[in-house]
């Protein structure tokens, strides 16, 4: 199985900050990398797919990059509604696997 | 509007069985792969299984193979997960999801998620 490792596991940031979350795959996954946001008690929501494609309706302050094994999710200017947990997920091969999550908290 | 509504969760004893359902609406159900993903209390997301549009291909997480069966009824716009020989470690919220899988464009992801149904395996 492909292991996905996110860092950091949590971070504290202020509104307006630039935030970067990284995700590393245990083997190449080309660009089969997706990002999800999960609010407490809610279902996950798709943010980015194919590493860098923004899902319809997601604000442009979110961006993704990377290919192969190393990927990043960047929030250019953190907003109050962005405080949540973020998960990367590989869909290169089954079983699809997720990173352990990065909790973004208010500083 | 795409809607996915899970049902069937509850408390079950270890070794017992439970059948989860997901009612889909707002889209042509038979055009999409569908997934089950779970989340243990306070933990991360874990993909469980998914099924091709007409059920001819099914893939499972190793730890549920032989115990869980994913199926669908396109006439009823319904996805199911039959869970047998349940263990304490199967305790989780189970989400159904609509997949996008396009080999030509090299895309695959879970586009929409239901709100989940809680399964608790405990004596």
Boltz contact constraints between the chains, C-beta under 6 A:
constraints:
  - contact:
      token1: [A, 34]
      token2: [B, 109]
      max_distance: 6.0
  - contact:
      token1: [A, 43]
      token2: [B, 95]
      max_distance: 6.0
  - contact:
      token1: [A, 43]
      token2: [B, 113]
      max_distance: 6.0
  - contact:
      token1: [A, 43]
      token2: [B, 115]
      max_distance: 6.0
  - contact:
      token1: [A, 43]
      token2: [B, 116]
      max_distance: 6.0
  - contact:
      token1: [A, 44]
      token2: [B, 113]
      max_distance: 6.0
  - contact:
      token1: [A, 46]
      token2: [B, 111]
      max_distance: 6.0
  - contact:
      token1: [A, 49]
      token2: [B, 109]
      max_distance: 6.0
  - contact:
      token1: [A, 50]
      token2: [B, 107]
      max_distance: 6.0
  - contact:
      token1: [A, 87]
      token2: [B, 45]
      max_distance: 6.0
  - contact:
      token1: [A, 91]
      token2: [B, 108]
      max_distance: 6.0
  - contact:
      token1: [A, 91]
      token2: [B, 109]
      max_distance: 6.0
  - contact:
      token1: [A, 94]
      token2: [B, 59]
      max_distance: 6.0
  - contact:
      token1: [A, 95]
      token2: [B, 47]
      max_distance: 6.0
  - contact:
      token1: [A, 95]
      token2: [B, 61]
      max_distance: 6.0
  - contact:
      token1: [A, 96]
      token2: [B, 47]
      max_distance: 6.0
  - contact:
      token1: [A, 98]
      token2: [B, 44]
      max_distance: 6.0
  - contact:
      token1: [A, 98]
      token2: [B, 45]
      max_distance: 6.0
  - contact:
      token1: [A, 100]
      token2: [B, 44]
      max_distance: 6.0
  - contact:
      token1: [A, 101]
      token2: [B, 44]
      max_distance: 6.0
